[in-house]
């Protein structure tokens, strides 16, 4: 006979993770190593690159 544990006041039942979210948990728990860049730097550099492309299309970098 197996004894069943009674759940205490602060304990919650563990439910299985939803299928789409199952891979995200393992993905973010892995430490891959490498270059770490803050998200603000990535967004700012993408904005500056886009601005540079727009300015180049307007012809601001061509000799007069």
HELIX and SHEET records of a PDB file:
HELIX    1   1 UNK A   19  UNK A   29  1                                  11    
HELIX    2   2 UNK A   39  UNK A   58  1                                  20    
END                                                                             
